[in-house]
Amino acid sequence: MESFKILEIRQSVFASNDEEAAKLRAELKEKGVFLLNLMSSPGSGKTTTLTRTIEALKDEMKIGVMEADIDSDVDARTISAAGAKAIQLHTGGMCHLDAGMTRQGLEGLGTGDVELAILENVGNLVCPAEFDTGAVKNAMILSVPEGHDKPLKYPLMFQVCDVVLVNKMDVLPYFNFDLEKCTEYVKMRNPKAQVIPICAATGEGMDAWYGWLRREVRAWRGEETKKENGHE
Protein backbone atom coordinates (compact mmCIF):
# COMPACT_ATOMS: atom_id res chain seq x y z
CA MET A 1 0.00 0.00 0.00
CA GLU A 2 1.47 3.36 -1.07
CA SER A 3 1.85 6.16 1.46
CA PHE A 4 0.66 9.67 0.70
CA LYS A 5 3.35 11.90 -0.83
CA ILE A 6 2.52 15.00 1.18
CA LEU A 7 5.61 16.96 0.16
CA GLU A 8 4.86 16.53 -3.53
CA ILE A 9 1.29 17.69 -3.01
CA ARG A 10 2.45 20.77 -1.10
CA GLN A 11 4.93 21.63 -3.85
CA SER A 12 2.22 21.25 -6.47
CA VAL A 13 -0.17 23.48 -4.53
CA PHE A 14 2.45 26.15 -3.95
CA ALA A 15 3.60 26.07 -7.59
CA SER A 16 0.02 26.46 -8.83
CA ASN A 17 -0.61 29.29 -6.36
CA ASP A 18 2.58 31.10 -7.36
CA GLU A 19 1.48 31.02 -11.01
CA GLU A 20 -1.96 32.38 -10.09
CA ALA A 21 -0.37 35.08 -7.91
CA ALA A 22 1.93 36.23 -10.71
CA LYS A 23 -1.02 36.39 -13.10
CA LEU A 24 -3.07 38.41 -10.61
CA ARG A 25 -0.20 40.87 -10.05
CA ALA A 26 0.12 41.42 -13.80
CA GLU A 27 -3.60 42.14 -14.06
CA LEU A 28 -3.45 44.59 -11.16
CA LYS A 29 -0.50 46.35 -12.81
CA GLU A 30 -2.54 46.86 -15.97
CA LYS A 31 -5.40 48.32 -13.93
CA GLY A 32 -3.12 50.51 -11.83
CA VAL A 33 -4.25 48.87 -8.59
CA PHE A 34 -1.71 48.48 -5.78
CA LEU A 35 -2.48 45.50 -3.54
CA LEU A 36 -0.95 45.44 -0.05
CA ASN A 37 -1.02 42.25 2.02
CA LEU A 38 -1.09 43.22 5.71
CA MET A 39 -0.28 40.46 8.20
CA SER A 40 0.19 40.12 11.95
CA SER A 41 -0.80 38.08 14.98
CA PRO A 42 -4.11 38.87 16.74
CA GLY A 43 -3.96 41.88 19.04
CA SER A 44 -1.02 43.57 17.33
CA GLY A 45 -3.07 46.64 16.45
CA LYS A 46 -3.61 45.82 12.79
CA THR A 47 -7.11 47.29 12.49
CA THR A 48 -6.15 50.42 14.44
CA THR A 49 -3.13 50.92 12.18
CA LEU A 50 -5.35 50.43 9.15
CA THR A 51 -8.01 52.91 10.26
CA ARG A 52 -5.33 55.53 10.96
CA THR A 53 -3.87 54.91 7.50
CA ILE A 54 -7.24 55.29 5.82
CA GLU A 55 -7.95 58.53 7.66
CA ALA A 56 -4.57 59.93 6.58
CA LEU A 57 -4.67 58.87 2.92
CA LYS A 58 -8.33 58.67 1.88
CA ASP A 59 -8.28 62.19 0.40
CA GLU A 60 -5.18 61.35 -1.68
CA MET A 61 -6.15 57.98 -3.12
CA LYS A 62 -9.15 55.70 -3.44
CA ILE A 63 -8.83 52.89 -0.90
CA GLY A 64 -10.55 49.52 -0.73
CA VAL A 65 -10.07 46.99 2.07
CA MET A 66 -10.66 43.25 2.24
CA GLU A 67 -11.04 42.03 5.81
CA ALA A 68 -10.22 38.32 6.08
CA ASP A 69 -11.35 36.38 9.12
CA ILE A 70 -12.69 32.99 10.04
CA ASP A 71 -16.01 34.59 11.05
CA SER A 72 -17.68 37.90 12.10
CA ASP A 73 -17.94 41.25 10.31
CA VAL A 74 -16.57 43.43 13.11
CA ASP A 75 -13.46 44.60 11.26
CA ALA A 76 -15.28 45.40 8.01
CA ARG A 77 -17.74 47.59 9.91
CA THR A 78 -14.84 49.44 11.57
CA ILE A 79 -13.05 50.00 8.27
CA SER A 80 -16.20 51.15 6.50
CA ALA A 81 -16.81 53.68 9.28
CA ALA A 82 -13.26 55.01 8.74
CA GLY A 83 -14.18 56.01 5.19
CA ALA A 84 -12.91 53.19 2.98
CA LYS A 85 -14.73 50.79 0.72
CA ALA A 86 -14.74 47.47 2.58
CA ILE A 87 -15.68 43.82 2.21
CA GLN A 88 -15.51 40.99 4.76
CA LEU A 89 -14.03 37.68 3.64
CA HIS A 90 -14.90 34.56 5.61
CA THR A 91 -12.28 31.86 5.12
CA GLY A 92 -14.38 28.91 6.27
CA GLY A 93 -11.92 28.00 9.00
CA MET A 94 -8.78 28.39 6.89
CA CYS A 95 -5.94 30.34 8.52
CA HIS A 96 -4.71 32.08 5.36
CA LEU A 97 -5.65 33.42 1.94
CA ASP A 98 -4.07 32.26 -1.29
CA ALA A 99 -4.07 33.98 -4.69
CA GLY A 100 -7.34 32.40 -5.81
CA MET A 101 -9.15 33.48 -2.66
CA THR A 102 -7.68 36.97 -2.97
CA ARG A 103 -8.93 37.19 -6.55
CA GLN A 104 -12.43 36.32 -5.36
CA GLY A 105 -12.14 39.03 -2.73
CA LEU A 106 -11.04 41.64 -5.27
CA GLU A 107 -13.93 40.71 -7.55
CA GLY A 108 -16.33 41.12 -4.63
CA LEU A 109 -14.74 44.41 -3.61
CA GLY A 110 -14.67 45.79 -7.13
CA THR A 111 -11.43 47.51 -8.15
CA GLY A 112 -12.74 49.83 -10.85
CA ASP A 113 -12.62 52.78 -8.44
CA VAL A 114 -9.74 51.58 -6.24
CA GLU A 115 -6.11 52.69 -6.38
CA LEU A 116 -4.92 51.11 -3.13
CA ALA A 117 -6.41 47.73 -2.17
CA ILE A 118 -5.46 46.38 1.23
CA LEU A 119 -5.89 42.77 2.29
CA GLU A 120 -6.01 42.46 6.08
CA ASN A 121 -5.00 38.82 6.25
CA VAL A 122 -6.03 36.28 8.88
CA GLY A 123 -4.27 36.94 12.18
CA ASN A 124 -1.34 34.60 12.74
CA LEU A 125 2.39 34.50 11.96
CA VAL A 126 2.55 31.14 10.19
CA CYS A 127 -0.01 30.27 7.49
CA PRO A 128 -0.38 33.68 5.78
CA ALA A 129 3.37 33.83 5.12
CA GLU A 130 3.29 30.57 3.17
CA PHE A 131 1.00 31.71 0.36
CA ASP A 132 1.63 34.43 -2.22
CA THR A 133 -1.64 36.36 -2.42
CA GLY A 134 -0.70 38.27 -5.57
CA ALA A 135 0.04 41.39 -3.53
CA VAL A 136 2.54 43.95 -4.78
CA LYS A 137 4.06 44.30 -1.31
CA ASN A 138 3.79 42.48 2.01
CA ALA A 139 3.65 44.35 5.31
CA MET A 140 3.44 42.96 8.82
CA ILE A 141 2.86 44.42 12.24
CA LEU A 142 4.82 43.25 15.28
CA SER A 143 3.71 44.75 18.59
CA VAL A 144 6.06 45.45 21.47
CA PRO A 145 4.27 43.06 23.90
CA GLU A 146 4.95 40.15 21.52
CA GLY A 147 8.71 40.38 22.06
CA HIS A 148 11.70 41.29 19.91
CA ASP A 149 12.60 37.64 19.23
CA LYS A 150 9.69 36.90 16.88
CA PRO A 151 11.84 37.16 13.72
CA LEU A 152 13.86 34.22 15.10
CA LYS A 153 10.76 32.15 15.91
CA TYR A 154 8.77 32.87 12.72
CA PRO A 155 11.44 33.28 10.05
CA LEU A 156 9.26 32.93 6.94
CA MET A 157 6.93 35.76 7.93
CA PHE A 158 9.84 38.17 8.15
CA GLN A 159 11.49 36.78 5.01
CA VAL A 160 8.48 37.61 2.85
CA CYS A 161 7.78 41.08 4.29
CA ASP A 162 8.90 44.28 2.63
CA VAL A 163 8.18 46.41 5.67
CA VAL A 164 7.79 45.62 9.38
CA LEU A 165 5.82 48.03 11.56
CA VAL A 166 6.83 47.74 15.21
CA ASN A 167 3.64 48.90 16.92
CA LYS A 168 2.73 50.00 20.46
CA MET A 169 5.97 51.88 21.05
CA ASP A 170 4.16 53.79 23.80
CA VAL A 171 4.40 50.74 26.10
CA LEU A 172 8.09 50.10 25.42
CA PRO A 173 9.13 51.08 28.99
CA TYR A 174 6.95 48.31 30.42
CA PHE A 175 8.24 45.41 28.33
CA ASN A 176 11.58 43.74 27.81
CA PHE A 177 11.65 44.71 24.14
CA ASP A 178 14.90 45.65 22.42
CA LEU A 179 14.17 47.57 19.20
CA GLU A 180 17.79 47.41 18.08
CA LYS A 181 17.85 43.62 18.51
CA CYS A 182 14.50 43.29 16.77
CA THR A 183 15.77 45.28 13.78
CA GLU A 184 18.91 43.14 13.70
CA TYR A 185 16.85 39.94 13.67
CA VAL A 186 14.57 41.25 10.92
CA LYS A 187 17.59 42.14 8.79
CA MET A 188 18.97 38.64 9.36
CA ARG A 189 15.83 37.25 7.75
CA ASN A 190 15.46 39.93 5.10
CA PRO A 191 18.19 42.56 4.61
CA LYS A 192 15.92 44.61 2.34
CA ALA A 193 13.02 44.85 4.79
CA GLN A 194 12.34 48.28 6.24
CA VAL A 195 11.59 48.52 9.98
CA ILE A 196 9.37 51.41 11.09
CA PRO A 197 8.60 51.92 14.81
CA ILE A 198 5.07 53.26 15.30
CA CYS A 199 2.27 53.72 17.77
CA ALA A 200 -1.03 53.56 15.91
CA ALA A 201 -2.93 54.70 19.01
CA THR A 202 -1.00 57.97 19.42
CA GLY A 203 0.18 58.50 15.83
CA GLU A 204 3.90 58.22 16.70
CA GLY A 205 5.96 57.23 13.65
CA MET A 206 2.92 56.94 11.38
CA ASP A 207 4.14 59.64 8.97
CA ALA A 208 7.09 57.41 8.04
CA TRP A 209 4.66 54.57 7.31
CA TYR A 210 2.39 56.83 5.23
CA GLY A 211 5.42 58.05 3.29
CA TRP A 212 6.56 54.49 2.52
CA LEU A 213 3.08 53.54 1.32
CA ARG A 214 2.65 56.67 -0.80
CA ARG A 215 5.97 56.07 -2.58
CA GLU A 216 5.20 52.41 -3.28
CA VAL A 217 1.73 53.13 -4.65
CA ARG A 218 2.98 55.94 -6.88
CA ALA A 219 5.86 53.83 -8.21
CA TRP A 220 3.52 50.91 -8.99
CA ARG A 221 1.05 53.19 -10.77
CA GLY A 222 3.85 54.91 -12.70
CA GLU A 223 3.08 58.28 -11.15
CA GLU A 224 6.69 59.03 -10.16
CA THR A 225 7.75 58.50 -13.76
CA LYS A 226 5.01 60.84 -14.98
CA LYS A 227 6.17 63.57 -12.60
CA GLU A 228 9.75 63.19 -13.74
CA ASN A 229 8.58 63.63 -17.34
CA GLY A 230 6.78 66.83 -16.41
CA HIS A 231 3.29 65.38 -16.23
CA GLU A 232 0.82 65.63 -13.37
N, C-alpha and C positions, 0 to 999 in steps of 0.2 A: 504494500500500500504506500503510495507516494505521499510525502509530507508537503504541506503548503509552502510555497516559495515566497514568503512574505516580503523579503528584500526586493525581489524582482517586481512584485506588484507595486511596492512603494515607489520604485524608480520609474515605473511606467506611469503612475499617477502624477508624480512630480514633473516628468517630462511633458506629459500632455498639458498640465496646468501651465508650465512655463511657456509653451507655444501659444496657449490661449491668452496669457498675460501680455506677451509681446504683441499679439494681434490687437488686443484692446488698447494698449498704449499707443500704437500707431494710429488707431481710429481717433483717439482722444487728441492726438497731435494735430490731425487734420481739422478737427473741430475747434481747436484752440482751448480745450478744457484741461486744466491742471488738476490731477487727482492726487490728493495727499492721503496716505494711510497712517492714521494716528493710533498708536498702541500704548498699552500700559497695563499694570496690574490694577485690580479694583481698589478704589480709595486713594488713588494717586493725585486726583484733582483734574482728571481729563476733561470732564464736562465743564468745570469752572474755567479751565484754560480755554476751552473752545468758545464758551459764551463771551469771554473777554475779547477773544480774537475777532469774533463776529462783530461785536460792538465797535471795535477799532477800525475794521476794514470794510464794513458793509456799504459805506458810502463811496468806496474806491473801486470795488469789484463786486460782481454778482456771485453770491455764495450759496451753495447747496450742500446739505449734510445728510449722510446716511448713518443712522444710529443702529449698530448691530448689537443684538443681545439675545440671550436664550429666550426671554419672555419680557413682558411689560412694555409700556410706551412712555415711561417717565422721562427718559432722556430726550426723546423726540419732541415732547411737549415743551421742555425747557429750552431747547434749541430754537423751536419755532417762535417762542415768546421773545427770544433775543433778536429776532429780525431776519432769520435765514430760512430759506426753503428747506424743509426737512421731511425725511421719511424714516420710518422704523423698520428694521429688518429683523425678523425672528429666524434664528438659525436652526430651530428644531432640535436643540440639544447639542449641536456641534459647537466646538470651542474656537472656531476660526472661520474666516471667509477665504475662499479661493477665487480665482479669476472669473470663473463661470458665475458664481454667486454675486460677485461684485458687478458683473455685467447686468445681471437681473436687477440689482439695486439701482444702477444708473438708469436703466430703462424705466423703472418705476418712478425715480426722481424726476427724470426728464432733464436733459442737459442743454436744450436749445437756448435757454436763457441763463446758463451757468458758466462762469469763468473759472471759479475755484470750487471744486467738489472735494469734500472731506469725508473720508470713511472713518468713523469712530469704531474701531474694531472691538471684538469681544475682549473683555478684560482678563488677560493673563499673559505671562511672559514666555510661554512655550509655544503653543499651537500656532498663534498668528504669525510668528516669525518663520514658520516652515513653508508658508504658501505665498507665492508672488500673487498679489491681487491685481496687478496691472497698473499700480500706482506709479506716478512719476518719481515721487520721493517718499521715503518712510521716515516718520518721526515717532519718538517714544518719550513718555514722561516717566521719570524716576523721582519719587518723592523722598525727601530727607528721612522720614521715619522708617523707610524700607532698608536703609543701610547703604554704605558706599561700596560694598563688596558684590553687589548684584551683577556687574559685568563679568565677574569671575564665575558666578553660579549659573548664569543664563547667557552663555557666550553667543549663541546664534542671534538672539534678539539684538544685541549690540553690534554684531557683525553686519546685519542688514540695514541698520538705521543710518540715515544721513545726518540727523540732528537728534541730540538728546537734551531734553529740557529737564533740568534738576529743579523740581518744584518744592514749595513750602520752605523756602529759605528763611522765612520768618521764625521758624522753630529750631533753627540750627543750634542755638545755644543749649537746647534741652536734649539733644541727641548726640550720640557718639558717631557723628558723620564727618568724614574728612573729604572735602570737595576736591582738594588737590589729588588725593589718592583715587577718588572716583574718576576724575578726568584721566589720570594715568591708566587706570584699568580699561576705560572706554577706548583710549587710543591704542592699547594693546590689542583689542579686538578689531578696531577699525580706525586706522590712523587718519582717515579723511573725515571722520565724523566730527561735527561741531558740537560742543557742549555749551549750553546757555543756562546759567542759574537764573531762576525766576521765582516769583511768588504770585500766583494767579489771583490770590485773595486780595493782596494789597497793590498789585500792579508792578512790583519791583522786577526789573529786568525784562519786562514784556516788550518794550520798544525794540530790543535787540532781536527778539523772536519775530515781531511784526516785520522788521527790516529784512530778516532772512527770507521770510515767506513772500514778501513783495518781490524781492529780487528773483526768486525762483519762478514765480508765476510769470513775471514779465519776460524772463529769458525763454521759458517754455512757449509762450505765446508770440515770441519774436518782437516784443515791444521795445526791448533795449536796442535791437538792431535798427528798428525804425527810427528811434530817437537819434542814433548815431548818424543816420542818413539824412537827418533834417526833417523827419516826418513826425507828426504828433501821434 
